[in-house]
Amino acid sequence: MRKLSKRQGGKWAAKAYKKLLQQHCHQDWWPADSRFEVMVGAILTQNTAWTNVEKAINNLKASNYLFADVIADAKHESIAELIRPSGYFNVKSNRLKKFCEWYVEKGEYPRLRYWSTAKLRQELIGIYGVGHETADDILLYAFNRPVFVIDSYTRRIFSRLGVIVGTEPYDELRVLFESQLPNKQKLFGEYHALVVRHGKHVCKPKPNCKNCGLDSICKFNDKHA
């Protein structure tokens, strides 16, 4: 990985953010009507498109199941059928129930909002099926904590830019990005949304470099010209 000082990295990170924002505009993430819906969406979006998550969440809403205590007490088969559009519905049903059982036991948002970010992350990662990325999605968008989410799009885009290798441990990359940017939840949320947008529509496995707002600071073309 290229060795960057925090000052150098901060300038570079801010430049990349500015270019992404210029190309895609504000994304206004996370799309949800409540904090709990954000949490459910973060779990269901694993390995599936967001359009499928929306269908699953709408099913839960229509059946009056979009409540932590209801999901925690519901039968596995009932939840699995409602979230079927999200894919891997049997696995995700178990994950969702385990999360809701924990959430209810800990007092839900009214109590959890007073926990430190470090304690919340540790507890979330300890729940069955909740990995680092899902935990940080929940922290960032449901609890409004300033954490930078690392996903596959982040690794692809920034490795092509020449800033990271892309295979570093999750927390190493998270801390790197957090150290290079102002510690602001709205900035981290917007940055992550822009990265997802760019990774889905521009910097795909086969990149569309001609339409990339990051092209002027990207090292990918230098290696693949």
C-alpha positions as CSV (number, residue, x, y, z in Angstrom):
1,M,0.0,0.0,0.0
2,R,1.3,3.5,-0.8
3,K,2.4,5.2,2.4
4,L,0.3,8.3,2.8
5,S,0.5,10.7,5.7
6,K,-2.9,11.7,7.2
7,R,-2.5,15.2,5.7
8,Q,-1.7,13.8,2.2
9,G,-4.4,11.2,2.5
10,G,-6.9,13.8,3.7
11,K,-6.3,15.9,0.7
12,W,-6.6,12.9,-1.6
13,A,-9.7,11.6,0.1
14,A,-11.4,14.9,-0.1
15,K,-10.6,15.2,-3.8
16,A,-12.0,11.8,-4.5
17,Y,-15.2,12.6,-2.6
18,K,-15.6,15.9,-4.4
19,K,-15.2,14.2,-7.8
20,L,-17.8,11.5,-6.8
21,L,-20.2,14.1,-5.6
22,Q,-19.8,16.1,-8.8
23,Q,-20.6,13.1,-10.9
24,H,-23.4,11.5,-9.0
25,C,-24.8,14.3,-6.7
26,H,-26.2,13.7,-3.2
27,Q,-27.6,10.2,-2.7
28,D,-29.6,10.9,0.5
29,W,-29.0,7.5,2.1
30,W,-30.2,5.3,3.8
31,P,-33.7,4.8,2.3
32,A,-35.9,3.9,5.2
33,D,-38.9,5.1,7.3
34,S,-37.4,4.3,10.7
35,R,-34.1,3.4,12.4
36,F,-35.3,-0.2,12.8
37,E,-36.0,-0.5,9.1
38,V,-32.4,0.6,8.4
39,M,-31.2,-2.3,10.6
40,V,-33.4,-4.8,8.9
41,G,-32.3,-3.5,5.5
42,A,-28.6,-3.8,6.5
43,I,-29.1,-7.5,7.3
44,L,-31.3,-8.3,4.3
45,T,-29.1,-6.5,1.7
46,Q,-26.3,-9.0,2.2
47,N,-25.6,-10.7,-1.2
48,T,-28.6,-9.2,-3.0
49,A,-29.8,-6.1,-4.9
50,W,-31.5,-3.4,-3.0
51,T,-34.7,-3.7,-5.1
52,N,-35.1,-7.2,-3.7
53,V,-34.6,-5.9,-0.1
54,E,-37.4,-3.4,-0.7
55,K,-39.7,-6.1,-1.7
56,A,-38.9,-8.1,1.4
57,I,-39.3,-5.1,3.7
58,N,-42.7,-4.2,2.0
59,N,-43.8,-7.8,2.7
60,L,-42.9,-7.4,6.4
61,K,-44.7,-4.0,6.6
62,A,-47.8,-5.4,4.9
63,S,-48.0,-8.2,7.4
64,N,-47.3,-5.9,10.4
65,Y,-44.1,-7.8,11.0
66,L,-41.7,-4.9,10.9
67,F,-41.2,-4.7,14.6
68,A,-38.3,-6.1,16.6
69,D,-40.5,-7.9,19.2
70,V,-42.7,-9.4,16.5
71,I,-39.8,-10.8,14.5
72,A,-38.1,-12.1,17.6
73,D,-41.2,-14.1,18.6
74,A,-42.3,-15.1,15.1
75,K,-41.7,-18.6,13.6
76,H,-38.7,-19.0,11.4
77,E,-40.8,-20.2,8.5
78,S,-43.1,-17.2,8.7
79,I,-40.2,-14.7,8.5
80,A,-38.5,-16.7,5.7
81,E,-41.5,-16.6,3.5
82,L,-42.0,-12.9,3.9
83,I,-38.3,-12.1,3.1
84,R,-38.1,-14.6,0.3
85,P,-37.4,-11.9,-2.3
86,S,-34.1,-11.0,-0.6
87,G,-32.6,-14.4,-1.4
88,Y,-31.0,-16.8,1.0
89,F,-34.2,-16.4,2.9
90,N,-33.8,-19.3,5.3
91,V,-30.3,-18.1,6.4
92,K,-31.4,-14.4,6.6
93,S,-34.5,-15.4,8.6
94,N,-32.2,-16.9,11.3
95,R,-30.0,-13.9,11.2
96,L,-32.8,-11.4,11.4
97,K,-34.4,-13.3,14.3
98,K,-31.1,-13.5,16.2
99,F,-30.6,-9.8,15.7
100,C,-34.1,-8.9,16.9
101,E,-33.8,-11.1,20.0
102,W,-30.6,-9.3,20.9
103,Y,-32.1,-5.9,20.1
104,V,-35.2,-6.5,22.2
105,E,-33.1,-7.9,25.1
106,K,-30.9,-4.8,25.2
107,G,-33.8,-2.4,25.3
108,E,-33.8,-1.3,21.6
109,Y,-32.8,2.1,20.4
110,P,-33.9,4.1,23.6
111,R,-31.2,2.3,25.6
112,L,-28.7,1.4,23.0
113,R,-28.3,5.0,21.8
114,Y,-26.3,5.7,25.0
115,W,-23.8,3.0,24.3
116,S,-20.4,3.9,23.0
117,T,-19.6,3.2,19.4
118,A,-16.9,0.7,20.3
119,K,-19.2,-1.2,22.6
120,L,-22.1,-1.2,20.1
121,R,-19.8,-2.5,17.3
122,Q,-18.4,-5.2,19.5
123,E,-21.9,-6.4,20.5
124,L,-23.2,-6.2,16.9
125,I,-20.3,-8.2,15.5
126,G,-21.0,-10.8,18.1
127,I,-24.5,-11.4,16.8
128,Y,-25.0,-14.4,14.5
129,G,-24.7,-13.3,10.8
130,V,-23.7,-9.7,11.5
131,G,-20.2,-9.0,10.1
132,H,-18.1,-5.8,10.2
133,E,-19.8,-4.2,7.2
134,T,-23.3,-4.9,8.4
135,A,-22.5,-3.7,11.9
136,D,-21.0,-0.4,10.5
137,D,-24.0,0.1,8.2
138,I,-26.2,-0.1,11.3
139,L,-23.9,2.2,13.3
140,L,-23.7,4.8,10.6
141,Y,-27.2,5.0,9.3
142,A,-29.4,3.8,12.3
143,F,-27.3,5.2,15.2
144,N,-25.8,8.1,13.4
145,R,-22.3,7.2,14.4
146,P,-19.3,8.5,12.4
147,V,-17.9,5.2,11.1
148,F,-16.7,4.6,7.5
149,V,-18.2,1.5,5.9
150,I,-15.9,-0.7,3.9
151,D,-17.4,-2.9,1.2
152,S,-16.4,-4.6,-2.0
153,Y,-16.9,-1.4,-4.0
154,T,-14.6,0.5,-1.7
155,R,-11.9,-2.1,-2.2
156,R,-12.3,-2.2,-5.9
157,I,-12.4,1.5,-6.5
158,F,-9.6,2.6,-4.2
159,S,-7.3,-0.2,-5.2
160,R,-7.7,0.9,-8.8
161,L,-7.0,4.5,-7.7
162,G,-3.7,3.2,-6.3
163,V,-4.3,4.1,-2.6
164,I,-4.8,0.6,-1.2
165,V,-4.0,-3.0,-2.2
166,G,-7.6,-4.0,-1.6
167,T,-7.0,-7.1,0.5
168,E,-6.2,-5.4,3.8
169,P,-8.2,-6.4,6.9
170,Y,-11.6,-4.6,7.3
171,D,-10.7,-2.5,10.4
172,E,-7.3,-1.4,8.9
173,L,-9.1,0.1,6.0
174,R,-11.9,1.6,8.1
175,V,-9.4,3.3,10.4
176,L,-7.4,4.5,7.4
177,F,-10.4,6.3,5.8
178,E,-11.6,7.7,9.1
179,S,-8.2,9.1,9.8
180,Q,-8.1,11.0,6.5
181,L,-11.5,12.7,6.7
182,P,-13.4,15.0,9.0
183,N,-15.1,12.9,11.7
184,K,-18.7,13.6,10.5
185,Q,-21.5,11.1,10.2
186,K,-23.2,12.8,7.3
187,L,-20.0,12.9,5.3
188,F,-19.2,9.2,5.9
189,G,-22.8,8.3,5.0
190,E,-22.7,10.3,1.8
191,Y,-19.3,9.0,0.9
192,H,-20.3,5.4,1.3
193,A,-23.5,6.0,-0.8
194,L,-21.4,7.6,-3.6
195,V,-19.0,4.7,-3.6
196,V,-21.8,2.2,-3.9
197,R,-23.3,4.2,-6.8
198,H,-20.0,4.5,-8.5
199,G,-19.1,0.8,-8.0
200,K,-22.4,-0.3,-9.4
201,H,-22.7,1.9,-12.4
202,V,-19.2,3.0,-13.4
203,C,-16.3,1.3,-11.7
204,K,-17.7,-2.2,-12.4
205,P,-15.6,-5.4,-12.7
206,K,-15.2,-4.3,-16.3
207,P,-14.9,-0.5,-15.7
208,N,-16.4,2.2,-17.7
209,C,-13.4,4.5,-17.5
210,K,-14.5,6.9,-20.2
211,N,-17.4,8.0,-18.0
212,C,-15.5,8.0,-14.7
213,G,-15.2,11.2,-12.7
214,L,-12.2,9.7,-10.9
215,D,-10.3,9.1,-14.2
216,S,-7.8,11.9,-13.6
217,I,-6.6,10.5,-10.3
218,C,-6.9,6.8,-11.2
219,K,-3.9,4.5,-11.7
220,F,-5.9,1.7,-13.4
221,N,-5.6,3.1,-16.9
222,D,-1.8,3.5,-16.5
223,K,-1.5,-0.2,-15.9
224,H,-4.1,-1.4,-18.5
225,A,-3.5,1.1,-21.3
